Amino acid sequence: MLDHLSIQCDDAAASARFYDAVLAALGGKREMDFGEVVGYGTGRPTFWIAPRTDEIANRQAHIAFAAPDRAAVRAFVAAAVAQGAEVLHEPRAWPEYHPNYYGGFVRDPDGNNVEAVCHLPE
């Protein structure tokens, strides 16, 4: 249903370093780069970051990125930790969502709850 998503960041450079690392673990990369405005994807930009444009403080969002397998979820969390991110939930199965739900959750530089999730069995 979504074509693309954009979030505003307090520190665009810090967020770009974070998303460069964690999205690479899922096969994503910078598809477009306009300095402080960066679009990530796997063929076209579907996730964008940009500097905050007003004085309203960012509110936490939950953003879940699809992972091709469970190893990629673990690599995503490891890349986030290497960037200094707080781990909210280590990668694990979440059977309360469905039997094959496997996700790991971290905080991005702006405090967002960012997840990598795989819906396939091991």
N, C-alpha and C positions, 0 to 999 in steps of 0.2 A: 504494500500500500504506500509506503514512503518512497519518494524519489530521492530526497536528500535531507540532511539535517545539519544545522549550523548552530554552534554555541559561541557565546562571547567569553573571552578570557581576560583576567586581570593582567597577566603577563604572557603575551602571545609567544614570545621566544621560549619561555619555559614550557608552555603547553605544546609548542611545536616539537621540542626535544622529546617530551614525554610521548606524544602520539607517533612521532617517527619511530621510536623504539618499540612501543607496544603493538602498533598496527603492523609493523614488519613481521612480528611473530605470527600474525594471522594471514600473511601474504599480501597485505596492503602496502601502499606507498603513496608519496606525494604525487598527485596527478596534475595539480595546478598550484602555482605558488606566485602570489602577488605581494611578496614581502611579509607583512604581518597577517595576511589572509591566505590560508592554506587549505586546499581541498585534497582529501585522501580517498582512495578507492582501490579497486582492482580492475582497472580498465577505464573508469571514468570517476570523477569525484562524487562521492555520495555522503561524505562526512566533512564538514568544514569547521575551521576555527578562525576566529577574528577577535580583534581587541574589543573590549567593552566600550560602548559608545555613549553611555549616559552615567549618571551618578547612582543608579540603583545597583545595590550590591547583588552579586550573583547568588542565585538560589540553587541549592543542590538539585541536580537532575540525575536520573538513572539512565545510563546508555549501555546497551548490550550489543556487542559485536559478535557476529557468527564466526565460529572457529571450525575448520575442516575436520578436526579430530581432537581427542582429549589431550594429546601431546601439545598441540598448539595452545590449548587453554593454559597448560602448565608453563609453556614458553612465554605467553603473554604476561602472566603473573610474575615470572622471573624477570622479564624485561622491565616491568613496572617497578619492582623492588630495586633493580639496578639503577633506576632513575630516582630512587628515594621515596617511592610511593608507600603509603600505608596500605597494608593488606586488610581488607574488611572481612573476607572469607577466603580461606585457602581453597584451591581447586578440589572439588569433591562432587559426588553424586547428590542430587536433590530430588529424591523419589517423590516428595510431596508435590512437585510440579508435574513430573511424569517419569516413568521408569528409566529412561535414557538421558535425562537432563543432567549435564555435567558442566559446572560453571565455577569460575573464580572471580572474585570482586576486589577492586582496589579503588583508592582515591586518586583522582588526577590533581594537577597543581591548583585547580580552582575549587577543590572539595567535592567534585562530582563523584558519584558512585558509578564506576565503570567496570563492566563485566565482559568477559569472554565466555561464550557458551557453545557447547556442542550438543546436538540432539541425537547423536548416533551412539550405538553401543560400543564398548571397548573393542 
